[in-house]
Structures are given as C-alpha cells and as structure tokens.
C-alpha cells in the first residue's frame, strides 16, 4: 500500500503540510519499505505498545516511535471518522507533494500540536536531488546482493585510510560482500553536505573491496540510542548481516555488530596495523576530525599517510581554506547600540580589501526591501531574522561575505541563522554589540525609546520586549567607550587571527 499512487481526484480538496526534516526522512524510509513492517506513521496504540513491549499491536518487533506532528490549524481540517476529511498531503520543503497519509488517529501532543497516525502512499515521481540513482529501495538492493554474508558500513563521514583498513580487514575476515550506506538527508556530523559526502566515498572506492553503494535518507535526531536502533533496522532491511560500527552502539534487526580495534600507522613500512602491534616510537595515530578540520581551515594539505589523495581533493574542494570560504558576519544588539554603524564601516573596510564580494544586510533596509509587511510581534521578528539568515546563507554558499545587523533579540532565531549558514557550507560569526540599555537610550537617534517610555510604542526591545543576551557570540564589543573605528579593528583582527582574512601589510 505504501508504494501505490493515489488518484488525483482523491487529493483535490485535501489539505497539505510540510513535515520536519527527520519526519520527511522517516517518510521516505516508509515509502521505500526500509521500515517494514511499518506502512505509515504510528498511532497511539502502537506507540504505547512499542514503549511497553518493543512490539507493535500486531505483535511485530519494532524498536522506536516513528511519528508525525502537525499544527492545530491543519489538524482541525482532518477527521479520521469522515472518509472525505481523513487525507493529508505531505510535501517537501519546496511544496511538491511527496505522499498522502490516510489519517486514522489524531491526538494532542503539546500546545497547538497534534500527532497523526495512518498509512502513507507515494505521490509524484519519487523525489529529486543529486544522486537519485543511488536511492534504491531495499527490494532493489537485496536482489543485487550475492548470497552469503553482507558487511554493512553506514558512512556518515569521509573514509580515510584507518577506516578503509578496518573495512578491508572486516570484509576479508567475514568473506562478506560490502554494502556502503550513505546518509543523504542532511549534513553529516562534520557539516559536510550529502552530495560532497557521496563524492568523497566514491573517491575512496579504489581502496575498498568490491562494494554496493546506496544512498539512504537517514537523519540523526540527537538521540544516540534511537538513531542507532533505526540505523540497524534500515541496514537489516537492505540485507546486511554484519555491521561495522562507527562508534554508536548498534543493536536490533538481528545484526551482528563488529567493534573495530584501534589502528595506527606504522612508520617502518607505511602500513596500518593494530596499534598494539607497533612499537610506540614507530606509530602514528589516526587524526581526529578536529585535526582534519583544522588543516582544511588553514589550507594545508591532508597528509597522504592518513587520507587517499582523491579523498583529500574532494574535501579540499568542498571545504576550501577559511580565507576563500563564504562567511556570515551577524551583528546583534539593542537599538542604538552601534551595531549598524559598525557593520557598515566593516563592510566598507572589507570592500577596500577587495578579497571578497560583500553584501550588507542592514536592518532598516531589509525591513523595507525584504520583509516589508512584517510587524514587531515575536513571530514576525523571528520571521524577519530567519529571512535575513536565509539570504545571508545563500551569499555564503557562493563564497561571498554577508554582513547582517538586525536587532535579533531571540536566541532561537539567531541559532537558526547560524545553522542555515553552516549547512550552506559557510562560516558564521556572531558579534554581540553589548552596549548597555542606558547608553542606547541616551542616544535614541530615532526617538523610539522615548516613545516606548511614554507608552506610545509597544514591543520595544529592552523596554517591554526582552532581549536574550547571546551566550554563543564569538565576539562582544561595547561602544560605550569604544569608537566605531576601534570596534571595526577588533572585528578585523578577529577575522585575521581566525583565518577568515589574509593579514594586510601596512
């Protein structure tokens, strides 16, 4: 049922909704059959049964909840008891229909939030995006696998020589066919975009045993146990009999988990061996992800003893040195703090340097050109900052520098802007212009504070609307006693020291 296509007349009047990223990933796994025996999102009875017994109400083993939540305004349009009002169209972030769910259960989960359960059916042509040819269903993949053992590796990071040596040893020991499953629903643990991760895995194929490569829509939820259980279930659906663990504790799906021993590089002959088999004076340990990131950030080549040259080239291409990478400089602070003046002068200084394309997203200009019509409620302020964050991230995606300076009073919206920049492959530097409220009020160039104190203006940040002081700012400046030129120099020096700019000779 989950692979069939609904006729258009059934969907003509159905409401639509875009689930959250991990729910969309679950949806694709449901549609592909990777979550067999599930045919849709779980209802309340199955959720209770899974929590108590690890089984569905029908008796089948299932490890974790697979759920979908919708807002109250969407839930109000649904009625499981009415055949004409039980269908909901689920769309991707661009609004294209992906599937329809026949809602059999609706229940409250929080403030204006409702859970829904019911079987899902595919709509459309099965999706779009890079490397669609690798998004095979479990049925397609298992038909291609040779008989016998199958060693599964969930490659959510690039494969360097230590991992490649582990894989080769495990496949040889088991006499197993190798199946590489690459998560492609979002950036990996190191922030690498999924298409770049796929390219890096293919760059290492000549260092692996013969392998089948599959792209799977696995997305982490931040719960290690739940993520591990779902990964094991998906691996089992694809025919995997043994999993080479990358560190998480995998269990379930009847799989045997192989826990790798620590490898080290032997300077005597350039081979990777078990660490304890190499004298300490001749051993070089595998580099940590932080060490790899640091070399890439500074533009240094990854050493060939650790990373195959083809993999190193792919990583250098997607993660150029910081001085050539896109960047979002995000200033936040109270009205009158000096953030816009600092941002404008900084943008001018960066333009004078001539190293980058600079885009200034000034708060007032953005309100006029990009977010006209938005008010100053919390939701509208969040929407304003998120729009600025999206535009800034697109600038960074194309390796420019975006300088943004909204008030941005709420921590969640600032974090969303940071996440968008990072997912676009850029950097993000939050600068808190921490000028105190009394100083900002004494300036009051626009007369806003005076109007707010007189009760003529509502929602003024710092007066009757909160400003959430950032705890994650890379820089903090206070213009009470610091001049604009001095503040700009502080930011420029930070950019040079952290590798985002070349030092200038004077």
N, C-alpha and C positions, 0 to 999 in steps of 0.2 A: 504493500500500500504506500510506503514512504517513497517509492520511486515512480509512482504514476503521476500523470499530469492532469490537473483539473480542467474541465471545460471552462471557457471564458464566461459563459452566462452565469455560472455559479458564483463567480467572483465580482460580477459587475458592481454590485452595491456593497461589497464587503469593505469594512474599514481596514486601514493599513497601519503598520507600525514598524520602526526600525529597532531591533533588539540591540543590547550592548555587545561589544566585540566578542566577549567569551561566549555569549549566548548564540551569536552568529556562527562561531566556531563549532559549538555543540550542534547547531542546526545542520551544518554541512556534514558532520560526522554521522548524524542521524540519517540524513538523506542517502549517504553513501553506503550505509549498512555497517559502518565501523563500530556502532554502538549496539549491534544485535545482542540481545533480543528486543531492545527498545525500538518502538516505531514512532515515538514522539516524546514530548516533554512530559515529565511525571506529574500526576495529580496527587492530591493529598493522601489518599490511601496508600499509594505506592511509596510516597516519601516517608510516611510513618513506618511502613514495613521495612524499608531499606535501613532506616535509622535503628530499628529494633533488632532486626534479624539478618541484615545484609542480603535480603532477598526481596523480589517483587511480590505482589499479592498473588501472582500466578505460580510462585514457587521458584522462579528462575533466579540464579545468583546475580546480584548487581551490587557494586561497592559503594557508590556515592550518588547524591542527588544530581539530577540533570533538570534544571528548572528554567523558566522564563517569566520575567516580571513585566508588567505593563502599567502605565499611569491610569489614574481613576477615570479620566475622560475617555480613554479607549475602552476600559472595562465596562463603562456604562452603556456602550453600544452593543455589548455581547450578552447573549442569553443562551446558555447550554440547553435549556429546555425547548427553545424555539429553533427549528431547523433553518429558518430564514435569517437568524441572527447569531449563529454559532461559528461562522467562518471569519478568520482574521488573516489578512495577507501580511506576511513578513518580508520586509525589504532590506536591501543592503544600504550602506550609508549614502549612496547616490540616489536612492529611491527606487531602484529597479527591483521588481518582485523576485524573490528567491523561492518562497514556499508559501503554502497556505496551511494553517493549523485549524483543525476542526475541534473547537474548544468544548471539552466535556466537563471541565471543572474550573471554577473561578473562586478565589478566596483572598481575603485581605492579608497583606504581609507587612504593612507599615503605613505611615502617613501618606494617603493618596496613592498607595502602591498595591497591586494585586498580582498574585500568582495565577498562571493559567496552565492547564494540562490538556493533552489531547494529541492524537496522531497528526503527523505532518506529511504533506505531499509536495513534491517538487513542482516549481513553476519555472518557466523560461528555459534557457539552453544550458544551464548547469554552471554558469558563472563566467568570470572574465579575470584578466590579470596575467602577469608573467608566469611562464612555465605551467600553463594549464595542462600540457601533455603529460606532466608528471603527477597530476592529481588523479590517480587511478583509484578505483574502488577496491575494497578487499577481494571481491569476487574476481575482478580482472587480474589482480596481482597473484592470488593463490593459484590461478590457472597457469601462470607462467613459471612458478617455482618448481625446481626439481624435487623429486621425492627425498625424504630424509630430514635431517636437522636443518633449521634455519636460524642463523645468528642475527638478531636484531640490534641495531645501533640507532638510537634517537640522537641525531646530530644537530643539536641546537646551537653549537659553536663551530667555528672552523676546525678542521682536523690538522694538527701539527704532527711532527714526527713521533712524539711519545704516544699520542692516541692511535696513530696509524700502526705503530709497532704492537700496541695492545690488541688492536683489531686483527691484525695478521696472525698473531700468536693464538688468539681465541679461535679464529676460524680454522686454523691448521689443527689445533688440538681436538676440536669437535668434529672435524671433517664436515663442516657445515657450509651451506650457501649463505652469502652475506646479503642482508636486506638493510639498506640505509633509509631511515625515515627522517625527513627534514621538516620541522615545524615551519609553516609559512603563513600563519595568520597575523603575525605582527613581529616587531623587532625582537631579537633574541636577548639573552641575559646581558650580552655586551653591547646592546644597542644596534647591532648590525641589521640592516633591512633584510627581509626574507629573500629578495632576489639576489642580493650580494652574498648571502649565506649559501644559496644554491650554487652560485658560480664558484665560490671557494671550495665547496665539496667536490664539484666536478673537476676543479683544478688538481685535486689530490687523487683522482681515480686511478692514475697510473701507478700509485703507491699502494693500492689496495688489492686484495684478492678479487676475482670476478664478483660483481655485485649488481643487485637490482636497486634502483633509487626511486623513492616515492616521496612526493610532497604531501604532507598531511596538515589539516587545519587545527593543529594543537596550539592552545594558547594558555599560558600559565595564569592562575587565579591568585597567586600569592600564598596558597596553602600547599605546602610541600607534599603532605601525605595524600591529599586529594589529587594533586597533579600527578603524582607517581602512580596512583591506582588507575587513573584514567589512561595514562600513557601505556601501562601494562595491558589494559583491556584492549586498546586500539592495536597495539603490537600483536597481541594474540589473534585479533580478527584478521590481520594481514598474514597470518600463517607462521609467525615467529614462535620458535620453541625455546630459545635461549636468548636472554637479553644481556648485553654487556653494559653494566650500569655506568653512568657518568657521575655518580656520587649520590643521587637520590635513592632512597630505599624502595625498590620496585617490588610489588607483590601482586598476587591475584592473576587471573586469566590462565592459571595452570603453567606459568612460565618458570623456567629455572633461571636464576639471576647469577651472573658471573661478576664477582667483585675483583677488579684489577689490582694487582700488586704494583708498587711504585717502581717506575723505570727511571734509569739515569743514563746519561750519555757517557760512553767510555772513550776517553781521550786517546787511549792506546791504539785503537783501530777504527774509531768513528762509528761504533755500533751502539744501539740501545739495548741495554741488558737490565735484569733485575738489579735494583740498587745495591742490595747486599752482596752481589757477586762482583762488585767493582771496588777496588781499594779507594778509600776516601780521596787520596791525592790525585787519582785519575778520573774522578767522577764529576759530571756537571749535571745539576738537577734541571728538570723541566722549568721553563719560565712560567711565571704566574700570569693570569690575564692582565693584572695591573702593570706588570713589566712590559708586556706586549703593547698595551695601550700607550704607555709612556714613550716607547720607541717610535710608534706611529705618530703620536702627537708632535714629537720633536723632529720628525722627518728622517730618522735614522733607519737603515735597512734592518729587517729582521734577519738574525743570523741563520745561515744555511744549515748549520748543525741542528737547529731546532725546527725550522719551517721550510718545507719544499719551496723552491723559487717561484713556481707557478702560483702557489697559495699566497706567498708574500706579495706577489704583484697584484693579485686581486684585492688583498687587504689594503695595500697602499693606494689603490685606485679609489676605493670607496671611503677610505679614511686618510685623506691627504694630511700633511702637516697642518697644525692649527693655523699657521700664518696664511694658508691657502684655503681654509675651510670656512663655510658660512657661519655667521655669528649673529645672535640676537643680544643686544645690549638693552636691558629693560630697567628703566628708572621708575621707582615708585616713591611716593611721599605725599604729604599733605599739600593742599593748595597753598601756594606762596612759599613752599619750601626751597624753591630754586631749581627744581628738577628739570623744568622745560628749558630754562636758560642754560644750565649745564649741558643738557642733551644737544641743544642747537649749537653751542660752541664746540662741543666734542665732535659733532657731525662735520662742522667746518674744518676742524683740525684733521680729521680723517680724510676729508676730500683733498686737503692740501697735500697730504702724504701721497695720494694718488695710487695707493696699493689696491684699493677695493672699490667696488660700487657701493655707494652709501644711500640708504633710504631712511629718511627721518619721518617717523610716525608721531607727530605732535598731537597731544590730547585734544586741543581745540580744533585743529584741522581735521582730525579723524572724526570728531563729533559732527562736523559739518559735511564731510565728504563720504565717509564710510558708514557711520552709524546714525545718520540723521533719522529722527523719529523716535529714537530711544529716550526714555526718561531717566530718572535717577533712583528708581527702586532697586532693591538688591538684585533682582533677576535681570533688570536692564543693565545695571553696572557690570554684572558678570558677563552678560552677552557682549557688552562693549569691549571688555578686556579679552574675551575669547576671540572676537573678530580681529582685534589688533594682533593677538598671538598667532592666529592663523595666517594673516598676511605676512607677519614677520618671519614665520617659519618657512613660508614659500620663498621669501627673499633668501633665507639661509640655505634652503635646498639648492638654490642656484649659485651658491657660494658668494653671495653678497653679504653686506653687514646692514642689519636693520637696527635703528636706534629708536626705541619707543619710550614715551614718557607720560603715561596716564597716571592718575592717582592710584588706581588699582588697590582699593582698600582691603580686599578679601583674599585670604591666603589660598583658598581652593582655586580661584580663578588664576592667580599667579602661577600656581603649580601646574595648572592645565596649559598655560602658555609655555612653561618650561618643557613639559612633556611633548608638546607639538614641535618645538624646535629640535629637541633631541631625536624624535622619530623622523624628522626631515633630514637628519644627518648633520645638523649644525650644533654649535655650542650655544650656551645660554648663560649670561652673566647678569645677576640681579643686583642692582645698585640701589640701596636704600638711602634716600636723601633724608636724613634723620633730624632735620631742623625742628625744634620744639614748637608746639602749638602756639605758645605766647609770642614767639618771634614771627611765625607765619601771620598771626592776627595783626601784629603791629605793622606789617607791610600792607596787607589787604588791598592790593592794587585794584582789584575788581569790585571791592566793596561787598564781597559775599559774606564774610564773617560778620560784618556789622548788620547786614540784613538778617542773618540767621539769629544773632543775639536779640534782635528786635522782634523776632517771631514772624518776619516777612518771608522767610525762606526755610523750607523743610528739607531734611535729608542731607544737611551739610556735614561732610566728613570731618570728624573731630569735635563737632558740636552736638548734634543729635543723631549722628550716624557713626558707627565705630570705624576705626582704622586698626586693622590687625597687623601689628608690627611683625615684619618677617623675621623668622629665625634662621632662614636659609640663604640670606644675602651673601654674595661673595665680597661685596664692598659696602661700607657705610660711610657717608660723608655728612657733615653738619655745616651749613653755610652761615651759622650764627657769627662766627669769627673768621671763616674761611672765604676767600674771594672766589669768584667764578673761575678765574684763571687757575688758581691753586687746586680747585676741585677737579677741573679738567685734567690738570697734570697728574693728580692722584689716579684717575681712571686710565690715562695713557700709560703711566708707569706700570700699572697692574697688567695692562694688555701686553706690554713688552715682557714683563717678568714671567707671565704665564704662557708666553709663546704665541699669542694671537697677533702680534705685530712684530716686525723687524725693528731692532733698535736703530735710531736715526743718529747719524754723526753730526755734531754741531761745531 
